[in-house]
């Protein structure tokens, strides 16, 4: 079973063929006005995002039919170039600016001239891996988010508030899967820690109003600048978890 990204190897069964992928460079998705997609005709009418700065080693088959190649994608002037390297030390190569499938079948024609077999570029380049998709998205989000200790005090409060709001939505959606509507499951309170700082949130309409008032007061105090003794006492009154 694949455990990417803990292991850089992904094994997928693609249309009855087992492919083993070694991820050399995971790549990333360019900004939306540059990002390209595979053709809808290439894989069950599904389109997949095409990453940039991407390099993997792909292998499939057995014995004399064993294939070991390297597949790379790089955007040049906003156009993805698909490259397959093969042979001794991967010195031979084919490229296509049209699609991964054209590159894959150009390689196959060199290895097996006049063959009637066809390869899927999506499968050969592992463009349909959900694990790679999730990891690229996760890293993109982490790059967009500043670490908590780099935020201003007001932004810390805002992020915690938005986090609490999302947890409340997740609770509602998850509760609907496990409880009858007559059960009326209610989220009352959560406690969590971020960088050794304790946070507590109460839920419910009445609690939410009080929580908003407390957050506003909390923000006003911490935005006053360096926290002096009197300011800290005010904070402690608003946030009982403070030491």
ChimeraX attribute file (.defattr): number of C-alpha atoms within 10 A of each C-alpha:
attribute: neighborCount
match mode: 1-to-1
recipient: residues
	/A:1	7
	/A:2	13
	/A:3	11
	/A:4	14
	/A:5	13
	/A:6	7
	/A:7	10
	/A:8	15
	/A:9	18
	/A:10	20
	/A:11	18
	/A:12	17
	/A:13	10
	/A:14	14
	/A:15	8
	/A:16	7
	/A:17	11
	/A:18	14
	/A:19	18
	/A:20	21
	/A:21	23
	/A:22	17
	/A:23	22
	/A:24	15
	/A:25	14
	/A:26	18
	/A:27	19
	/A:28	19
	/A:29	18
	/A:30	16
	/A:31	8
	/A:32	7
	/A:33	7
	/A:34	12
	/A:35	16
	/A:36	20
	/A:37	14
	/A:38	21
	/A:39	18
	/A:40	11
	/A:41	9
	/A:42	17
	/A:43	15
	/A:44	8
	/A:45	10
	/A:46	12
	/A:47	17
	/A:48	18
	/A:49	16
	/A:50	24
	/A:51	23
	/A:52	23
	/A:53	15
	/A:54	20
	/A:55	21
	/A:56	24
	/A:57	22
	/A:58	23
	/A:59	18
	/A:60	15
	/A:61	13
	/A:62	8
	/A:63	6
	/A:64	6
	/A:65	10
	/A:66	9
	/A:67	16
	/A:68	17
	/A:69	23
	/A:70	22
	/A:71	28
	/A:72	24
	/A:73	24
	/A:74	18
	/A:75	19
	/A:76	10
	/A:77	8
	/A:78	13
	/A:79	15
	/A:80	24
	/A:81	19
	/A:82	25
	/A:83	22
	/A:84	26
	/A:85	19
	/A:86	18
	/A:87	13
	/A:88	7
	/A:89	8
	/A:90	12
	/A:91	8
	/A:92	12
	/A:93	16
	/A:94	17
	/A:95	20
	/A:96	17
	/A:97	15
	/A:98	14
	/A:99	19
	/A:100	31
	/A:101	22
	/A:102	19
	/A:103	25
	/A:104	26
	/A:105	20
	/A:106	20
	/A:107	22
	/A:108	18
	/A:109	14
	/A:110	11
	/A:111	14
	/A:112	13
	/A:113	10
	/A:114	9
	/A:115	11
	/A:116	8
	/A:117	9
	/A:118	13
	/A:119	16
	/A:120	18
	/A:121	21
	/A:122	22
	/A:123	23
	/A:124	27
	/A:125	28
	/A:126	23
	/A:127	19
	/A:128	20
	/A:129	15
	/A:130	10
	/A:131	14
	/A:132	19
	/A:133	17
	/A:134	11
	/A:135	15
	/A:136	17
	/A:137	14
	/A:138	12
	/A:139	12
	/A:140	13
	/A:141	11
	/A:142	11
	/A:143	10
	/A:144	9
	/A:145	11
	/A:146	10
	/A:147	11
	/A:148	14
	/A:149	10
	/A:150	10
	/A:151	13
	/A:152	12
	/A:153	19
	/A:154	16
	/A:155	13
	/A:156	16
	/A:157	17
	/A:158	15
	/A:159	14
	/A:160	17
	/A:161	16
	/A:162	12
	/A:163	11
	/A:164	18
	/A:165	14
	/A:166	12
	/A:167	14
	/A:168	19
	/A:169	11
	/A:170	11
	/A:171	14
	/A:172	14
	/A:173	11
	/A:174	11
	/A:175	17
	/A:176	13
	/A:177	9
	/A:178	10
	/A:179	11
	/A:180	10
	/A:181	10
	/A:182	6
	/A:183	10
	/A:184	10
	/A:185	14
	/A:186	12
	/A:187	14
	/A:188	12
	/A:189	13
	/A:190	13
	/A:191	9
	/A:192	10
	/A:193	9
	/A:194	10
	/A:195	8
	/A:196	7
	/A:197	9
	/A:198	14
	/A:199	15
	/A:200	15
	/A:201	16
	/A:202	17
	/A:203	18
	/A:204	14
	/A:205	9
	/A:206	9
	/A:207	14
	/A:208	14
	/A:209	13
	/A:210	14
	/A:211	18
	/A:212	12
	/A:213	13
	/A:214	15
	/A:215	19
	/A:216	14
	/A:217	15
	/A:218	20
	/A:219	18
	/A:220	14
	/A:221	19
	/A:222	18
	/A:223	13
	/A:224	11
	/A:225	10
	/A:226	10
	/A:227	14
	/A:228	10
	/A:229	9
	/A:230	9
	/A:231	15
	/A:232	16
	/A:233	13
	/A:234	16
	/A:235	20
	/A:236	14
	/A:237	13
	/A:238	16
	/A:239	17
	/A:240	11
	/A:241	12
	/A:242	13
	/A:243	6
